[in-house]
Amino acid sequence: MASDILMPDRERAEARRELAIDVRDVSMVFNMASEQLNSLKEYFISLARGKLYFKEFRALVDVSFSVPKGEAFGLVGTNGSGKSTMLKIIAGVLDASSGSVAVRGSIAPLIELGAGFDVELTARENVYLNGALLGYSKEFIDERFDDIVAFAELEDFLDMPLKNYSSGMVARIAFAIATITEPDILIVDETLSVGDFLFQRKCERRIRELVDSGDVTVLLVSHSIDLVRRMCDRATWIEKGHQVMLGPASEVCDAYESLATS
């Protein structure tokens, strides 16, 4: 049972006034074709013959949790458990099939590596492109361009097309842009697992600085249980779309690890 449900009414009301994210009974259903269709032609032929059938895939089932402003909150679970789907609903990329999500504040999402970038453009051009997609003006990026480049440590590669970058180098740019200011909510989905060890720790320090400011809420998905344990105050465990546990990050991570070793 969610910990906030156990609060006295007055404390619960007080906490909810300060929530950055409030997820209530969220479910997500995808309709999947019952057979593989390899082209649009096959799709329309099956549709015309009345032989196009779908089956439901329930990616999330009645998931609920709340995240107060300034908290680092983790989502754990095995591959395909629904964690990334949950983040996309919170970020506004997907609409939930049922339930509600209330988000208070601006969001800087680091969900899909390379999303918002054009591989044919240079890193310099992509800084402005991605910044614009996050709502930053050209003047804003101009003022902070050197800081972005310095954090990403890519001074020597600015005029190289992004298609020649490694995934780790792309992650550096994405993280540097998203955290150049203090967003209200930072959503991170496995971005920290890409790149070298030193840069991963640099990103961790930056996230900790944001959380310690008290103004930034962080939502973190990672297969690294140690990272979730280090970075997060609380966490929830989602497995095959169902919410298994919600509580202090250390307790949730211990329970999840016990499953992996059993």
C-alpha positions as a Markdown table, in Angstrom:
| # | Residue | x | y | z |
|---|---|---|---|---|
| 1 | Met | 0.0 | 0.0 | 0.0 |
| 2 | Ala | 1.3 | 3.4 | -0.9 |
| 3 | Ser | 2.9 | 5.1 | 2.1 |
| 4 | Asp | 0.9 | 8.4 | 1.7 |
| 5 | Ile | -2.4 | 6.5 | 2.0 |
| 6 | Leu | -1.3 | 5.6 | 5.6 |
| 7 | Met | -0.9 | 9.3 | 6.5 |
| 8 | Pro | -3.4 | 11.1 | 8.7 |
| 9 | Asp | -5.8 | 13.2 | 6.5 |
| 10 | Arg | -4.2 | 16.5 | 7.5 |
| 11 | Glu | -0.7 | 15.3 | 6.7 |
| 12 | Arg | -1.8 | 13.8 | 3.4 |
| 13 | Ala | -3.5 | 17.0 | 2.3 |
| 14 | Glu | -0.4 | 18.9 | 3.2 |
| 15 | Ala | 1.9 | 16.6 | 1.2 |
| 16 | Arg | -0.4 | 16.7 | -1.9 |
| 17 | Arg | -0.1 | 20.5 | -2.0 |
| 18 | Glu | 3.6 | 20.0 | -2.6 |
| 19 | Leu | 3.4 | 17.1 | -5.1 |
| 20 | Ala | 5.3 | 17.4 | -8.4 |
| 21 | Ile | 3.9 | 14.2 | -9.8 |
| 22 | Asp | 0.7 | 12.4 | -8.8 |
| 23 | Val | -0.1 | 9.2 | -10.6 |
| 24 | Arg | -3.5 | 7.6 | -9.8 |
| 25 | Asp | -4.7 | 4.2 | -11.0 |
| 26 | Val | -3.0 | 4.5 | -14.4 |
| 27 | Ser | -3.4 | 1.7 | -16.9 |
| 28 | Met | -2.1 | 1.4 | -20.4 |
| 29 | Val | -3.5 | -0.9 | -23.0 |
| 30 | Phe | -2.0 | -1.4 | -26.5 |
| 31 | Asn | -3.8 | -3.1 | -29.3 |
| 32 | Met | -1.4 | -5.5 | -31.1 |
| 33 | Ala | -2.1 | -7.3 | -34.4 |
| 34 | Ser | -2.7 | -11.0 | -33.8 |
| 35 | Glu | -0.5 | -11.9 | -36.8 |
| 36 | Gln | 2.6 | -10.4 | -38.3 |
| 37 | Leu | 2.0 | -8.0 | -41.2 |
| 38 | Asn | 5.0 | -7.1 | -43.2 |
| 39 | Ser | 3.7 | -4.2 | -45.3 |
| 40 | Leu | 0.8 | -1.7 | -45.6 |
| 41 | Lys | -0.5 | -3.7 | -48.5 |
| 42 | Glu | -0.9 | -6.8 | -46.3 |
| 43 | Tyr | -2.5 | -4.6 | -43.6 |
| 44 | Phe | -5.2 | -3.2 | -46.0 |
| 45 | Ile | -5.9 | -6.6 | -47.6 |
| 46 | Ser | -6.5 | -8.1 | -44.2 |
| 47 | Leu | -8.6 | -5.0 | -43.2 |
| 48 | Ala | -10.7 | -5.3 | -46.4 |
| 49 | Arg | -11.3 | -9.0 | -45.9 |
| 50 | Gly | -12.3 | -8.5 | -42.3 |
| 51 | Lys | -9.5 | -10.6 | -41.1 |
| 52 | Leu | -7.6 | -8.0 | -39.2 |
| 53 | Tyr | -7.7 | -9.0 | -35.5 |
| 54 | Phe | -6.1 | -7.4 | -32.5 |
| 55 | Lys | -5.2 | -8.6 | -29.0 |
| 56 | Glu | -4.8 | -6.4 | -26.0 |
| 57 | Phe | -1.5 | -6.0 | -24.3 |
| 58 | Arg | -1.8 | -4.4 | -20.8 |
| 59 | Ala | 1.5 | -2.6 | -20.3 |
| 60 | Leu | 0.4 | -1.0 | -17.0 |
| 61 | Val | -2.4 | -2.0 | -14.6 |
| 62 | Asp | -3.7 | 0.4 | -12.0 |
| 63 | Val | -0.3 | 1.9 | -11.0 |
| 64 | Ser | -0.4 | 4.7 | -8.4 |
| 65 | Phe | 2.4 | 6.7 | -6.7 |
| 66 | Ser | 3.1 | 10.4 | -5.9 |
| 67 | Val | 6.4 | 12.2 | -5.9 |
| 68 | Pro | 6.8 | 15.4 | -3.7 |
| 69 | Lys | 8.7 | 18.3 | -5.1 |
| 70 | Gly | 12.5 | 17.9 | -4.7 |
| 71 | Glu | 12.5 | 14.1 | -4.3 |
| 72 | Ala | 14.5 | 11.6 | -6.4 |
| 73 | Phe | 12.2 | 8.7 | -7.2 |
| 74 | Gly | 13.2 | 5.5 | -8.9 |
| 75 | Leu | 11.4 | 2.9 | -11.0 |
| 76 | Val | 12.7 | -0.6 | -11.1 |
| 77 | Gly | 11.7 | -3.8 | -12.8 |
| 78 | Thr | 12.8 | -6.3 | -15.5 |
| 79 | Asn | 12.8 | -5.5 | -19.2 |
| 80 | Gly | 9.3 | -5.0 | -20.6 |
| 81 | Ser | 7.8 | -4.4 | -17.2 |
| 82 | Gly | 6.2 | -1.0 | -18.1 |
| 83 | Lys | 8.7 | 1.4 | -16.5 |
| 84 | Ser | 9.5 | 3.3 | -19.7 |
| 85 | Thr | 5.8 | 3.4 | -20.6 |
| 86 | Met | 5.1 | 5.0 | -17.3 |
| 87 | Leu | 7.7 | 7.7 | -17.8 |
| 88 | Lys | 6.4 | 8.4 | -21.3 |
| 89 | Ile | 2.9 | 8.9 | -19.9 |
| 90 | Ile | 4.3 | 11.3 | -17.2 |
| 91 | Ala | 6.2 | 13.2 | -19.9 |
| 92 | Gly | 3.1 | 13.6 | -22.0 |
| 93 | Val | 4.5 | 11.4 | -24.9 |
| 94 | Leu | 1.6 | 8.8 | -24.4 |
| 95 | Asp | -1.9 | 9.2 | -23.0 |
| 96 | Ala | -2.9 | 6.6 | -20.4 |
| 97 | Ser | -5.8 | 4.4 | -21.3 |
| 98 | Ser | -7.3 | 5.1 | -17.9 |
| 99 | Gly | -6.4 | 6.8 | -14.6 |
| 100 | Ser | -4.9 | 10.2 | -14.1 |
| 101 | Val | -1.5 | 11.9 | -14.0 |
| 102 | Ala | -1.0 | 15.3 | -12.6 |
| 103 | Val | 2.3 | 17.0 | -13.3 |
| 104 | Arg | 3.2 | 20.4 | -11.8 |
| 105 | Gly | 6.1 | 22.1 | -13.5 |
| 106 | Ser | 8.3 | 22.0 | -16.6 |
| 107 | Ile | 9.8 | 18.7 | -17.6 |
| 108 | Ala | 13.2 | 17.9 | -19.1 |
| 109 | Pro | 12.9 | 14.4 | -20.4 |
| 110 | Leu | 15.9 | 12.1 | -21.1 |
| 111 | Ile | 13.9 | 9.2 | -22.2 |
| 112 | Glu | 15.0 | 8.0 | -25.6 |
| 113 | Leu | 18.7 | 8.4 | -26.5 |
| 114 | Gly | 19.0 | 10.6 | -29.6 |
| 115 | Ala | 15.4 | 11.8 | -29.6 |
| 116 | Gly | 15.2 | 15.4 | -30.8 |
| 117 | Phe | 18.5 | 15.2 | -32.7 |
| 118 | Asp | 19.2 | 15.2 | -36.4 |
| 119 | Val | 22.1 | 12.9 | -37.2 |
| 120 | Glu | 22.9 | 14.8 | -40.4 |
| 121 | Leu | 23.5 | 18.0 | -38.5 |
| 122 | Thr | 26.6 | 18.8 | -36.5 |
| 123 | Ala | 26.8 | 18.7 | -32.7 |
| 124 | Arg | 26.8 | 22.5 | -32.6 |
| 125 | Glu | 23.6 | 22.6 | -34.7 |
| 126 | Asn | 22.0 | 19.9 | -32.6 |
| 127 | Val | 22.6 | 21.8 | -29.4 |
| 128 | Tyr | 20.3 | 24.6 | -30.7 |
| 129 | Leu | 17.8 | 22.1 | -32.2 |
| 130 | Asn | 17.4 | 20.1 | -29.1 |
| 131 | Gly | 17.4 | 23.2 | -26.9 |
| 132 | Ala | 14.5 | 24.6 | -29.0 |
| 133 | Leu | 12.5 | 21.4 | -28.6 |
| 134 | Leu | 13.0 | 21.8 | -24.8 |
| 135 | Gly | 11.6 | 25.3 | -25.1 |
| 136 | Tyr | 14.8 | 27.3 | -24.9 |
| 137 | Ser | 15.3 | 30.4 | -27.1 |
| 138 | Lys | 18.3 | 30.9 | -29.3 |
| 139 | Glu | 19.5 | 33.7 | -27.0 |
| 140 | Phe | 19.2 | 31.4 | -24.0 |
| 141 | Ile | 21.4 | 28.8 | -25.7 |
| 142 | Asp | 23.8 | 31.5 | -26.9 |
| 143 | Glu | 24.4 | 32.5 | -23.3 |
| 144 | Arg | 25.0 | 29.0 | -22.1 |
| 145 | Phe | 26.5 | 27.3 | -25.1 |
| 146 | Asp | 30.0 | 27.3 | -23.7 |
| 147 | Asp | 28.8 | 25.7 | -20.5 |
| 148 | Ile | 26.9 | 23.0 | -22.4 |
| 149 | Val | 30.0 | 22.1 | -24.4 |
| 150 | Ala | 32.3 | 22.2 | -21.4 |
| 151 | Phe | 30.0 | 19.8 | -19.4 |
| 152 | Ala | 29.7 | 17.4 | -22.4 |
| 153 | Glu | 33.5 | 17.6 | -22.9 |
| 154 | Leu | 33.1 | 17.6 | -26.7 |
| 155 | Glu | 35.0 | 20.8 | -27.6 |
| 156 | Asp | 37.0 | 19.1 | -30.4 |
| 157 | Phe | 33.9 | 17.5 | -32.0 |
| 158 | Leu | 31.4 | 20.3 | -32.3 |
| 159 | Asp | 31.5 | 20.6 | -36.1 |
| 160 | Met | 31.3 | 16.8 | -36.7 |
| 161 | Pro | 27.9 | 15.4 | -37.9 |
| 162 | Leu | 26.1 | 13.5 | -35.2 |
| 163 | Lys | 26.0 | 10.4 | -37.2 |
| 164 | Asn | 29.7 | 10.0 | -36.5 |
| 165 | Tyr | 29.2 | 10.2 | -32.7 |
| 166 | Ser | 29.0 | 7.2 | -30.4 |
| 167 | Ser | 25.9 | 6.7 | -28.3 |
| 168 | Gly | 27.9 | 7.8 | -25.3 |
| 169 | Met | 28.8 | 11.1 | -27.0 |
| 170 | Val | 25.2 | 11.7 | -27.9 |
| 171 | Ala | 24.2 | 11.1 | -24.3 |
| 172 | Arg | 26.7 | 13.7 | -23.1 |
| 173 | Ile | 25.1 | 16.4 | -25.3 |
| 174 | Ala | 21.5 | 15.4 | -24.3 |
| 175 | Phe | 22.3 | 15.4 | -20.6 |
| 176 | Ala | 24.2 | 18.7 | -20.8 |
| 177 | Ile | 21.4 | 20.5 | -22.5 |
| 178 | Ala | 18.6 | 19.1 | -20.3 |
| 179 | Thr | 20.4 | 20.1 | -17.1 |
| 180 | Ile | 22.0 | 23.4 | -18.1 |
| 181 | Thr | 19.3 | 25.0 | -16.0 |
| 182 | Glu | 17.2 | 23.6 | -13.1 |
| 183 | Pro | 14.0 | 22.0 | -14.7 |
| 184 | Asp | 11.1 | 21.4 | -12.3 |
| 185 | Ile | 11.2 | 17.7 | -13.2 |
| 186 | Leu | 14.0 | 15.7 | -14.7 |
| 187 | Ile | 13.1 | 12.3 | -16.2 |
| 188 | Val | 16.1 | 10.0 | -16.9 |
| 189 | Asp | 15.6 | 6.6 | -18.6 |
| 190 | Glu | 18.9 | 4.6 | -18.7 |
| 191 | Thr | 20.8 | 7.6 | -20.1 |
| 192 | Leu | 23.4 | 7.2 | -17.3 |
| 193 | Ser | 24.2 | 3.7 | -18.4 |
| 194 | Val | 25.7 | 4.9 | -21.6 |
| 195 | Gly | 29.2 | 6.3 | -21.8 |
| 196 | Asp | 32.3 | 6.0 | -19.7 |
| 197 | Phe | 32.5 | 5.6 | -15.9 |
| 198 | Leu | 33.9 | 9.1 | -15.2 |
| 199 | Phe | 31.1 | 10.8 | -17.2 |
| 200 | Gln | 28.4 | 8.7 | -15.5 |
| 201 | Arg | 29.7 | 9.8 | -12.1 |
| 202 | Lys | 29.8 | 13.4 | -13.4 |
| 203 | Cys | 26.1 | 13.1 | -14.3 |
| 204 | Glu | 25.3 | 11.6 | -11.0 |
| 205 | Arg | 26.9 | 14.5 | -9.2 |
| 206 | Arg | 24.9 | 16.9 | -11.3 |
| 207 | Ile | 21.6 | 15.1 | -10.5 |
| 208 | Arg | 22.5 | 15.2 | -6.8 |
| 209 | Glu | 23.2 | 18.9 | -7.0 |
| 210 | Leu | 19.7 | 19.4 | -8.6 |
| 211 | Val | 18.0 | 17.3 | -6.0 |
| 212 | Asp | 19.9 | 19.0 | -3.1 |
| 213 | Ser | 18.6 | 22.4 | -4.4 |
| 214 | Gly | 15.2 | 21.3 | -3.2 |
| 215 | Asp | 13.6 | 22.6 | -6.4 |
| 216 | Val | 14.1 | 19.8 | -8.8 |
| 217 | Thr | 12.2 | 16.5 | -8.8 |
| 218 | Val | 14.0 | 13.5 | -10.5 |
| 219 | Leu | 12.4 | 10.4 | -11.9 |
| 220 | Leu | 15.0 | 7.7 | -12.6 |
| 221 | Val | 14.7 | 4.4 | -14.4 |
| 222 | Ser | 17.7 | 2.2 | -14.3 |
| 223 | His | 18.7 | -1.5 | -14.4 |
| 224 | Ser | 21.5 | -0.5 | -12.0 |
| 225 | Ile | 20.0 | -1.2 | -8.6 |
| 226 | Asp | 23.1 | 0.3 | -7.0 |
| 227 | Leu | 22.4 | 3.6 | -8.9 |
| 228 | Val | 18.8 | 3.7 | -7.8 |
| 229 | Arg | 19.9 | 2.9 | -4.2 |
| 230 | Arg | 22.5 | 5.7 | -4.3 |
| 231 | Met | 20.4 | 8.4 | -6.0 |
| 232 | Cys | 16.8 | 7.9 | -5.0 |
| 233 | Asp | 14.8 | 8.6 | -1.8 |
| 234 | Arg | 11.9 | 6.3 | -2.7 |
| 235 | Ala | 11.1 | 3.8 | -5.5 |
| 236 | Thr | 8.4 | 1.7 | -6.9 |
| 237 | Trp | 8.8 | -1.8 | -8.4 |
| 238 | Ile | 6.7 | -2.5 | -11.5 |
| 239 | Glu | 6.7 | -6.0 | -12.9 |
| 240 | Lys | 4.7 | -7.1 | -16.0 |
| 241 | Gly | 2.6 | -3.9 | -15.7 |
| 242 | His | 1.7 | -4.5 | -12.1 |
| 243 | Gln | 2.9 | -2.5 | -9.2 |
| 244 | Val | 4.7 | -4.9 | -6.8 |
| 245 | Met | 6.0 | -2.5 | -4.1 |
| 246 | Leu | 6.3 | 1.2 | -3.2 |
| 247 | Gly | 8.5 | 2.6 | -0.4 |
| 248 | Pro | 12.0 | 3.7 | 0.6 |
| 249 | Ala | 14.5 | 3.0 | -2.3 |
| 250 | Ser | 16.7 | 0.8 | -0.2 |
| 251 | Glu | 13.8 | -1.5 | 0.8 |
| 252 | Val | 12.4 | -1.7 | -2.8 |
| 253 | Cys | 15.9 | -2.4 | -4.2 |
| 254 | Asp | 16.5 | -5.1 | -1.6 |
| 255 | Ala | 13.2 | -6.8 | -2.4 |
| 256 | Tyr | 13.9 | -6.6 | -6.2 |
| 257 | Glu | 17.4 | -8.0 | -5.8 |
| 258 | Ser | 16.1 | -10.9 | -3.7 |
| 259 | Leu | 13.9 | -11.9 | -6.7 |
| 260 | Ala | 16.9 | -11.8 | -9.0 |
| 261 | Thr | 18.9 | -14.1 | -6.8 |
| 262 | Ser | 16.1 | -16.5 | -5.9 |
